[in-house]
Amino acid sequence: MNQCSLKCLGVGDGWPSPDRGHSSFLYRFGPVHLLVDCGEPVGGSLNRLGLKADAIDRIFISHLNFDHLAGFFMLLQGFWLERRKQRLPVHLPAEGIRPLRQMLEAGYVFDELLAFQLEFVPLQPGQTVATRQVRVTPFGNTHLERLRRAFQKKYPAGFEAFSFLIEAGRWRIGHSADLGAPEDLAPMLDQPLDLLVCELAHFKPEHLFLYLRGRAIKRLVLIHLARKYWENLGKTKRLAEKLLDGIPFCFAHASEEVICQSEPCRKC
């Protein structure tokens, strides 16, 4: 496999934004299309790309915060109306399966109306999911740990959150989703990465940049920037240049595409 690409459908943080959309990322490896997270307006974003309803092979939802999930319901309604035929596995934290089914039923998107098989699959840490030659391995992270400590007694839940290692041929890509700390990236950094797609909302930039400094990363794409870092992008960029010590990086914008070829990743 000589080429892969990442289409950044939504790169904003959890705050409302007129120009960034919420977390949603389309990875393409030849004929394989994987969607990571479904922040709104993912359905419209995919439609603007001209992708047919059957194009998406699998969906991975990293955790249940709405900026990563809220677009899922309109996406499914669109697949229903456009008469998708291909089976659709949706991989997500186990605690989300029942409420997602209930929400679809509350919106009258019944299984009987769908021309495809919708399958919800609980994410298991370290358990690889394969789609032809593309493998995705989820790793649990601590993004929701603070909420768990504060609220689990009142709201019993798993508070699960995941990052993803995506491997296809020679390609090795890390997708952070939301983290509790940069150290959550450790399982994906035990070998060199061709591409690391990493959030920058839940810790200080210098914490992330110093943690990544000296790592074998061919390209770093920064996403999900907290509003204060996005609004001061020049300052954030200068800090990255100073602390990353030569790791090529960029800040993803909505609708931007990152192309990976036989050489190190480059931005289109």
N, C-alpha and C positions, 0 to 999 in steps of 0.2 A: 504494500500500500504506500504510494508515493506522496499522497497529499491528504491533508485533513484541514478542516476549517471550523472556526467558531464564529457564530453570528450572535452578537450581544443584543438581544431583543430589549432587555431592560436592565439598567445598571444602577438605579437609584437606591438610596437607603430607605428606611421605613417611613420617612416623612413624605407627604404629598409633594409632587414635583411636576412642573409643566413640561419638562423636556427630557426626563431620564427614564420614565417608566419604572416598574418594579422588577425584581429579580427574575430573569428568564433567559436561558441560554440554549442555543441550538448548536449541537456538535454534529458535524457531517464527516463521515469516513467513507468515501466512495458512495455506495448506495444506502449506507446505514445512517439513519437520522435519529439522534437521541436528544430529548428535551430535558434539561435540568431546571427545575423549578418553574412555577406557573404564576408569577406575579402579573397583575393586570397591566396593560391589556394584551396578554399573550396571544389570544385568538386573532385579534386584528393585526398584530405584528406578523404572525405567520401568514395570514391572508395576503398582506402586502408583498410578501416574498413570492407569491404565486404558487406556494406549495399546495398540493392536493391533500385532501383529508386523510388519505391513506399513507402519506409520506412518513409520518412519525412512527418509528418502530417501538420505542419505549419512552416512558416518562419517569423521571426520578424526582421526587419531592424531598428536599433535604430536611425540612422540619415544618411545623404547622403554623408559624407566624404568617399573618395574612399577606404581608408583602412578598411572600414566596408561594402563596397558595390561592389567593382570591380570584385569579383569572381562570382557575381550573374549570369552574362551572360553566362559564360562557364558552370555553374551549370545547367542553364535552357537548354542549348544546349545538355548537357549530358542527362538530363531527356527526351528530345525529341528523341535522338538517341537510348536510352535504352528503349523507348516505355513505359514510365510511364503511368499508367492508372488512378491512384487516383487523385481526385480533389486536387488542391494545393492553399490554401489561403496564400497570402503574405501580411503581415501587415507592413506598413511603413508610414512615414510622407506624408501627402496628396500631397504636392508639388512635390513629386518624382514619382507619378503614371504616369503622362503623359510622362515625359522624359524616364522612364524605358520602357514603351510600344514602344516609338519611337525608342529607341536603339535596342530593340529586332527585330523590323521590319527592321531597317537598317542593321542588321546582318542576315536577312532572316529567322528568327525564327518566322514564322507567326502562328497565332492561328490555322489556318487550318491544319498545319503540326503536331500539338500536339494531342496526343491521350488522353490528360487529360484536364480538365477545369482549366485554370489559372485565379485566381481571386485576384485582387489587392484591399486591404482594408485599408482605412486611419486610422491611429492610433488616438484614442481619449483619452485624459488624463482622467484617472479614470474609463474608460469603460473596463470592464473585458471581456476577450475572453476565452471561455471554449472549451476544447477538451476532451470529456469524463469526467474523474474526475480531470483533470488538468486545473487550471485557471491561466491566465496571465493578470495582470493589468499594463498598462503603466502609467508612471508618467513623465510629462514634466520636463526637467532640463535646466540649463543655459549654457550648453556647448558652444553653438554658439552665445551667447549673445554679446560677444565682436565683433564678425564679423558682427552681425546685426547692432550694433551701428555704425560701421565704413562704412558699404557698402550698407545698405538697400535702401538709396535714389537712388543709382546708379543701384543696382540689387535688385528690389523688390522681396522679398521671405519671406517665413515663418520662416526660420532659426530654425526649430523645431529639438529638440533632446529629446530622451526618455530613461528612466531607466525602469526596469521591476521587478515587484513582481510576483513570481511564487509560486503557492500554489497547493499542491496535497496531499490529505489525511491530515496527521499530519505535512507534510513538509511545511516549509515556507522559501523561498529562495529569496534573493535580488540579482539582476544583475544590476550593475551600468551602463554598457556601458561607454561612455565618459561623464564626468561631467564638470561643470563650477567651482564647489567648493564642498568640502565634505558635506556641508550643504544641497546639493541637495538630499542627501540620506534620509532626515528626514521623508518623507511619508512612507518609508519602515521600519523605525526603531521604529515606534510607538508600535510595539509588538516584542517579541523575534524572532530572525532569527536562523534557523538551519544552514544556510550557507549564507555568503555574498561574492559575487564574485565582486571584486572592482578594478577599474583601478588605476594606479599610474603614470600618465604622465603629468597632467595639474595643479598640485599644489605640494607644498613641502611635502615630506613624513611625517614630524612632524605635519603638519596641519591635515592630514588625521588621523594619529595615535592618536593624542590628541582628535580629534573629536569622534573617536570610543571608546576611553578609557572608561571603565565602562559600556558599552552597553551590552545588552543581546544577544550576538552573539556566537553560539557554535563553528563556524569555519569561518575563514577569508581566502579566496583565492585571492591573489594579482596578477593581470593581467596587460597587456598593460603598463608595466613599461617604463618610458622614458629611452632612451639609457644610459644617465649618471647614472641612478639608477641601471640599469641592469648590466652595466660594473663594478659597485662598489657594487655588491650584498652583499658582506660580511658586508660592512658598513651599507647598508640599512637594513639588517637583524638585526644587533645589535641595531639599532635605534628602530626597531619594537619591539624587545624584551624588551627594556627599557621603551617604552611609552605605549604599548598596555595593560600592566598590566594583563597578564595572558590569554588574548584571544588567542586561538590556531590559528596559521597562517602558510601559506606556499606560496611560489612564484611558480606560475604555469609555466611549460615548455610546449612547443609544443608537442602534441600527448599524454599529460599526462591525466590520468583519476582520478577523485575524486569520491569516492563512499560514499553515505549516507545510513546508515542502521538505525536500531532502536535505536542505541546509537549515540552520537554526531558524526558528520562527521569526516571521516579520509581520509588521502591520500593513494591511492593504492601504 
